[in-house]
Amino acid sequence: MSWAFNAILGAFLLSMGSCKEEELVFPPQVEQEIVETKTRPTARPTDLTYQALFNLNLELYWPVLSDRVAKAEIRYTEGTEEKMITVSKFDEPTKISFKEYKDYKVTVRYFTSDGTASKLSTGLLKPGPYEAAYKLTGLTLEPVPGGIKFSFPKTSDRAIATKISYELEGKEIVRTFDSNKESEIIISNLTDETKEVAFKILSMDEELKVAVVDERKQAPGILAYKGILKTMIAFMDGNNGGLEWTNPGKDPATIIVNYQLNGLAKTVRIDNSTDVEKRLLFELQGKPTAFTFTIETDGLTSPVQNAEVKAPSLLSRSSWSAEVSSTESNEGAANGKASSLIDGDIGTYWHSTWSSSNNPVYPHWFIVDLGKVENFAQFGMIRRHNNSTGGFKTFNIETSLDKTNWTTVGKDLYFDSAGPAVWHDYNVSMVKARYVRITMTEPMRASATSTHLAEFRAAGYTPIVLK
């Protein structure tokens, strides 16, 4: 691959003068703008173009010239020495080698066979850099799970020896390769995504005896198993225990669970799962149980994690809010309204409207906004403490993440609003939810049209605390 920048040096119009038949007349010199292009443009008959090449070289391309032009002289200064190149073949590019990577002021003059000279045309030309240096200029580093990807620009088919060195656990690690043959290199086994790793990169052109060194720092990407571990939740599902996790990268993950059941060692596993959301259930006979588990991704295994399957814990109601299908204002200042359902006081209650001329009838409903997405697994309700009539008997429960799309998690459930004023708790299969809707479908007393409820509570699970 040749150096990417090319420029138009100038245009030299050749014409025949009218005063002397044998005299070659050159036009007066005009200012020429140097234009950079990504690829060498096709030379027009009046254009002189150049192409910058790696390793401080460039090639000059000549336009079609009059056969009266016998030669051209190219002049520039290298240090304190004036350089001159004489060109007599214009059907092939002229290669010029420089000693520095900089702009050179270059002049070009044409001559006829009898020595008649044109006026000078001047422009700034810049050769391509050393290939070994450009390798590091164009190098990019990108974090990947458990490592860092080095991407070198592909420049040519020449061998460019490259060395990456860094320290890992007190030992120097060195990786040597040809960056033209291997343009992408992944440094792996970097397990701490919170720390930058210092790298020294050497790019060496052994043919030209050029060596360039650069230093970079980059933190690795989080290991795939670490990302999954952060989402792990242990829960009860009926008589079973369970693990749930999220795997947004869809990395093949193997999860192995070990525990004791009735004195016997048990192992359950799931191999190479790529599901974004996944659950692993295991038999516990309904008993809260401690267990251990590991996750394997990309050939790396997490440390053994300790966890416990137990009953869900009550969710904080500090950010909750509630809305209801209707309210009754004739139940006292603390009662009748939606907020009485979630105020933590079983002595207050919500009541649907009963005193209007057009009282709503069943079904009645209320919605609790949990304030954020929770791992919802259990809820409880307690009836109004001072009334055992007029309550509801059956209900449905739905959950939602957006208050628009609802999922039924319990249907035709029974609530004893005529019995003792005690909590009735219900388990559901754990689900992510922000909103919970209870729809009361049938009264305890057949003639009742309104309903009431003292309090609602909810319980769920939090992610496992990791080692």
C-alpha positions in Angstrom: 0.0 0.0 0.0 1.5 3.3 -1.0 1.4 6.5 1.0 -2.1 7.9 1.0 -1.5 11.5 0.1 -0.9 12.9 -3.4 -0.7 16.4 -4.6 -0.8 18.4 -7.8 2.5 20.2 -8.1 1.7 22.4 -11.0 0.7 22.8 -14.6 3.1 23.9 -17.3 1.5 24.9 -20.6 3.7 24.4 -23.6 2.9 26.3 -26.7 4.7 27.3 -29.9 5.6 31.0 -30.2 4.8 33.0 -33.4 7.9 35.2 -33.6 10.5 32.5 -34.2 9.7 29.2 -35.9 12.3 27.3 -33.9 11.9 29.0 -30.5 10.0 27.2 -27.8 8.0 29.8 -25.8 7.1 29.1 -22.1 4.2 30.9 -20.6 4.9 33.2 -17.6 4.8 31.4 -14.2 1.6 31.7 -12.2 0.9 30.7 -8.7 0.0 27.1 -8.4 -2.2 25.7 -5.6 -1.1 22.4 -4.2 -4.2 20.1 -3.8 -4.1 17.0 -1.6 -6.1 14.0 -2.8 -6.6 10.5 -1.4 -5.5 8.7 -4.5 -3.2 9.9 -7.3 -5.4 11.8 -9.8 -5.1 11.0 -13.5 -2.6 13.4 -14.9 -4.0 16.0 -17.3 -1.8 16.9 -20.3 -0.7 20.1 -18.4 -0.4 18.6 -14.9 2.7 17.5 -13.0 1.6 15.2 -10.1 3.4 13.4 -7.3 2.6 10.5 -5.1 4.2 10.3 -1.6 5.6 6.9 -0.7 6.7 5.4 2.6 10.2 5.7 3.9 10.8 9.3 2.8 10.2 8.7 -0.9 8.0 10.1 -3.6 7.3 9.7 -7.3 6.9 12.5 -9.8 4.6 11.8 -12.7 5.1 13.8 -15.9 2.4 15.1 -18.2 2.5 14.7 -22.0 5.1 17.1 -23.1 6.1 18.6 -26.4 8.8 16.7 -28.2 10.8 20.0 -28.1 11.4 19.4 -24.3 14.6 17.5 -24.0 15.0 17.4 -20.2 13.9 18.7 -16.9 15.8 19.8 -13.8 14.4 19.2 -10.3 16.1 21.2 -7.6 15.7 21.2 -3.8 17.9 21.7 -0.7 18.8 18.8 1.7 20.3 20.3 4.8 22.9 22.7 3.5 23.4 20.9 0.2 21.5 21.8 -3.0 20.3 18.7 -4.8 19.6 18.5 -8.5 18.0 15.7 -10.5 18.1 15.7 -14.3 15.2 13.9 -16.0 15.1 13.0 -19.7 12.6 10.1 -19.7 9.1 11.4 -19.1 7.1 8.3 -19.8 7.9 6.8 -16.3 7.7 8.4 -12.8 10.8 9.9 -11.3 11.5 8.6 -7.8 13.1 11.0 -5.3 14.4 9.9 -1.9 14.7 12.4 0.9 16.3 12.3 4.3 13.6 14.0 6.4 9.9 13.8 6.8 9.0 17.4 6.0 7.9 19.8 3.3 10.5 20.4 0.7 10.6 23.4 -1.6 11.1 21.9 -5.0 11.6 23.8 -8.3 11.2 22.4 -11.8 12.5 23.8 -15.1 12.3 22.4 -18.6 15.0 22.7 -21.2 15.0 22.3 -25.0 17.8 20.5 -26.8 19.5 23.8 -27.5 19.5 24.7 -23.8 16.6 27.1 -23.8 15.1 27.1 -20.3 11.6 27.6 -19.1 10.7 29.7 -16.2 10.7 28.0 -12.8 7.7 26.3 -11.3 7.8 26.0 -7.5 5.9 23.8 -5.1 6.1 22.1 -1.7 6.4 18.4 -1.8 6.3 16.1 1.2 7.5 12.5 1.1 5.8 9.7 3.0 6.9 8.9 6.5 8.9 5.9 7.5 6.6 2.9 7.3 7.6 1.7 10.8 6.6 5.1 12.2 3.3 5.2 10.4 2.5 1.8 11.9 2.4 3.4 15.3 0.8 6.7 14.2 -2.2 4.7 12.8 -2.3 2.2 15.7 -5.6 2.0 17.6 -6.4 0.2 20.9 -9.8 -1.1 21.7 -11.0 -2.9 24.9 -12.4 -6.3 24.4 -13.7 -8.8 27.1 -10.7 -9.6 29.2 -8.2 -8.0 26.9 -7.2 -5.2 24.5 -7.2 -5.3 20.7 -4.3 -3.6 18.8 -5.1 -2.7 15.2 -2.2 -1.7 13.0 -2.7 -0.1 9.5 -1.8 -2.5 6.7 0.8 -0.6 4.8 2.7 -3.0 2.4 4.0 -6.6 2.1 7.3 -5.7 3.6 8.2 -7.2 7.0 7.8 -4.7 9.8 8.9 -6.4 13.1 6.7 -5.3 15.9 6.9 -5.9 19.6 4.4 -5.3 22.4 5.6 -5.5 26.0 3.8 -5.0 29.3 3.8 -6.2 32.9 1.3 -8.8 34.2 1.5 -9.9 37.9 5.0 -8.6 38.2 6.3 -10.4 35.1 7.2 -8.8 31.7 5.2 -10.2 28.8 6.4 -9.7 25.3 4.5 -10.4 22.1 6.5 -10.3 18.8 5.0 -10.4 15.3 5.0 -8.9 11.8 2.4 -6.1 11.8 2.0 -6.3 8.1 1.1 -10.0 8.3 -0.9 -9.7 11.6 -2.6 -6.4 11.6 -4.8 -7.2 14.6 -3.4 -8.5 17.8 -5.4 -9.3 21.0 -3.7 -9.2 24.3 -5.8 -11.3 26.6 -5.9 -12.6 30.2 -6.3 -9.1 31.6 -8.8 -9.6 34.3 -9.0 -6.2 36.0 -11.1 -3.8 33.9 -10.6 -1.0 36.5 -6.9 -0.6 35.8 -5.0 0.7 32.8 -2.2 -1.4 31.5 1.0 0.4 30.3 2.2 -0.9 26.9 5.5 -0.2 25.1 5.2 -0.8 21.3 8.3 -1.1 19.1 8.0 -1.0 15.3 11.2 -1.9 13.4 12.1 -1.9 9.8 15.2 -4.1 9.8 15.9 -3.5 6.1 16.2 0.3 6.6 17.5 0.1 10.1 14.7 2.2 11.4 13.1 1.6 14.9 10.3 3.6 16.4 8.9 3.3 20.0 5.6 4.4 21.4 3.8 4.0 24.7 0.1 3.6 25.3 -2.2 3.0 28.2 -5.5 1.2 28.0 -7.8 -0.6 30.4 -9.1 -4.0 29.2 -12.8 -4.7 28.6 -14.8 -6.4 31.4 -14.6 -10.2 31.3 -17.7 -11.7 29.9 -18.3 -13.8 33.0 -17.9 -10.6 35.2 -20.7 -8.9 33.3 -23.0 -11.9 33.7 -22.1 -12.3 37.4 -23.3 -8.7 38.2 -26.8 -9.7 37.0 -27.1 -13.0 38.9 -30.2 -13.4 41.1 -31.0 -16.4 43.3 -34.8 -17.0 43.9 -37.4 -19.5 44.9 -39.8 -20.8 42.3 -42.4 -23.0 44.0 -40.4 -25.9 45.4 -37.4 -25.2 43.2 -34.5 -22.9 43.5 -33.3 -20.8 40.6 -30.7 -18.6 39.1 -31.5 -15.9 36.6 -29.0 -13.8 34.7 -28.6 -11.4 31.7 -26.0 -12.0 29.0 -26.3 -9.0 26.6 -23.2 -10.0 24.7 -24.6 -13.5 24.0 -21.2 -15.0 25.0 -21.4 -18.8 25.3 -21.7 -19.2 29.0 -21.6 -22.4 31.1 -23.1 -22.2 34.6 -22.5 -24.9 37.2 -24.5 -25.1 40.5 -23.5 -27.3 43.4 -25.6 -27.8 46.6 -26.8 -30.4 49.1 -30.3 -31.8 49.2 -31.2 -34.2 52.0 -27.5 -34.8 52.6 -26.7 -35.7 49.0 -24.4 -33.6 46.7 -26.2 -32.2 43.7 -24.9 -30.6 40.6 -26.9 -28.9 37.8 -25.5 -27.0 34.9 -26.3 -25.4 31.6 -23.7 -25.4 28.9 -22.8 -22.7 26.4 -26.0 -20.7 26.8 -26.2 -17.6 24.5 -29.6 -16.4 25.6 -29.8 -12.8 26.6 -32.2 -13.7 29.5 -31.9 -17.2 31.1 -33.0 -19.1 34.1 -31.6 -22.3 35.6 -34.0 -24.2 38.0 -32.9 -26.9 40.4 -34.8 -29.1 42.9 -34.9 -27.9 46.5 -38.2 -29.4 47.8 -39.2 -25.9 48.9 -36.3 -25.5 51.4 -34.1 -22.4 51.6 -30.6 -23.7 50.6 -27.1 -22.4 50.3 -25.2 -23.3 47.1 -22.2 -22.4 45.1 -21.8 -21.7 41.4 -19.3 -20.7 38.7 -19.5 -19.2 35.3 -17.2 -20.1 32.4 -16.8 -17.9 29.3 -14.1 -17.7 26.7 -12.2 -20.5 28.5 -12.0 -18.5 31.7 -13.9 -19.6 34.9 -15.1 -17.2 37.6 -14.1 -17.7 41.2 -16.5 -19.9 43.1 -19.5 -17.8 44.2 -21.5 -18.4 47.4 -25.2 -17.8 47.3 -28.4 -18.8 49.0 -31.9 -19.4 47.8 -34.4 -18.0 50.3 -37.7 -16.2 50.6 -38.0 -12.8 48.9 -37.5 -9.7 51.0 -39.9 -6.8 51.3 -39.3 -4.0 48.8 -38.9 -0.5 50.1 -42.0 1.6 49.4 -40.2 5.0 49.8 -40.7 5.8 46.1 -44.0 4.1 45.5 -47.2 5.7 44.3 -50.7 4.4 43.6 -53.7 5.1 41.5 -57.2 3.5 41.7 -60.3 3.1 39.7 -62.3 5.3 42.0 -62.1 6.9 45.5 -64.6 7.6 48.2 -64.4 11.0 50.1 -66.8 10.1 52.9 -64.5 7.7 54.8 -62.6 10.2 56.8 -59.5 12.3 56.0 -57.1 9.3 56.1 -59.2 6.9 54.2 -60.8 6.3 50.8 -57.8 7.5 48.7 -55.2 5.6 46.8 -52.3 6.6 49.0 -53.9 4.8 51.9 -53.1 1.5 50.2 -49.3 2.0 50.5 -48.9 4.3 53.6 -47.6 1.4 55.7 -50.6 1.8 58.2 -53.0 -1.1 58.3 -55.4 1.2 60.2 -56.1 3.3 57.1 -57.7 2.0 53.9 -58.7 2.7 50.3 -62.4 2.6 49.4 -64.0 2.7 46.0 -66.8 5.2 45.4 -70.2 4.4 47.0 -71.8 7.8 47.7 -72.4 9.1 44.1 -75.5 8.9 42.1 -73.7 6.6 39.6 -71.5 4.3 41.7 -68.9 2.2 39.8 -69.4 -1.5 40.0 -67.1 -4.5 39.6 -64.4 -4.9 38.4 -62.5 -2.4 40.5 -58.7 -2.0 40.2 -55.6 -0.3 41.6 -52.1 0.1 40.2 -48.9 0.4 42.3 -45.9 2.1 40.8 -42.8 0.5 42.5 -40.7 3.5 41.5 -38.2 1.4 39.6 -37.9 -2.0 38.0 -37.8 -4.7 40.7 -37.4 -8.5 40.6 -41.0 -8.9 41.8 -41.8 -12.4 43.3 -44.4 -11.9 46.1 -47.1 -9.6 47.2 -49.5 -9.3 50.2 -52.8 -7.7 51.0 -54.7 -7.1 54.3 -58.4 -6.2 54.5 -59.9 -3.2 56.1 -59.6 -3.7 59.9 -63.1 -2.4 60.9 -65.3 -4.0 58.2 -65.6 -7.6 57.1 -68.3 -7.0 54.5 -68.2 -5.4 51.2 -64.7 -6.6 50.3 -63.7 -8.5 47.3 -63.3 -12.3 46.9 -61.4 -12.9 43.6 -58.8 -10.9 41.7 -56.3 -11.0 39.0 -52.7 -9.6 39.1 -50.7 -8.2 36.2 -47.3 -6.7 35.9 -45.7 -4.2 33.5 -42.5 -2.4 32.8 -44.1 0.5 30.9 -47.7 0.7 32.2 -48.8 -0.1 28.7 -48.0 -3.7 28.1 -49.3 -6.0 30.8 -48.5 -9.6 31.7 -50.9 -11.7 33.8 -49.0 -13.5 36.6 -52.0 -14.6 38.6 -55.7 -15.2 37.7 -58.8 -15.9 39.7 -56.9 -15.7 43.0 -58.9 -15.8 46.3 -58.8 -13.1 49.0 -60.7 -13.6 52.2 -62.0 -10.2 53.0 -64.5 -11.5 55.5 -62.1 -13.4 57.7 -59.6 -12.1 60.2 -57.7 -8.9 59.3 -54.4 -10.6 58.6 -52.0 -10.5 55.8 -52.6 -12.8 52.8 -49.3 -13.3 50.9 -49.1 -14.7 47.4 -46.1 -16.0 45.5 -45.6 -15.5 41.7 -42.9 -16.7 39.4 -40.2 -14.0 39.7 -40.7 -11.3 37.0 -39.1 -7.9 36.3 -41.8 -5.3 37.0 -42.2 -1.7 37.8 -46.0 -1.6 37.8 -48.4 -4.0 39.5 -52.1 -4.0 38.8 -54.7 -5.7 40.9 -58.1 -6.1 39.3 -60.9 -7.2 41.8 -63.4 -9.3 39.8 -66.0 -10.6 42.4 -67.3 -9.3 45.7 -67.3 -11.4 48.9 -71.0 -10.5 49.4 -73.0 -11.0 46.2 -75.0 -7.7 46.6 -71.9 -5.5 47.2 -70.9 -3.1 44.4 -68.1 -1.2 46.1 -64.9 -2.6 47.7 -62.1 -1.6 50.0 -58.6 -2.7 51.1 -56.3 -1.6 53.9 -52.8 -2.2 52.6 -50.7 -3.7 49.8 -47.0 -4.9 50.1 -44.5 -6.4 47.7 -41.4 -8.5 48.0 -38.6 -9.5 45.6 -35.0 -10.4 45.1 -31.8 -8.4 44.7 -28.7 -9.4 42.8 -26.3 -11.8 44.6 -23.5 -10.1 46.6 -20.4 -11.3 44.8 -16.9 -12.3 46.1 
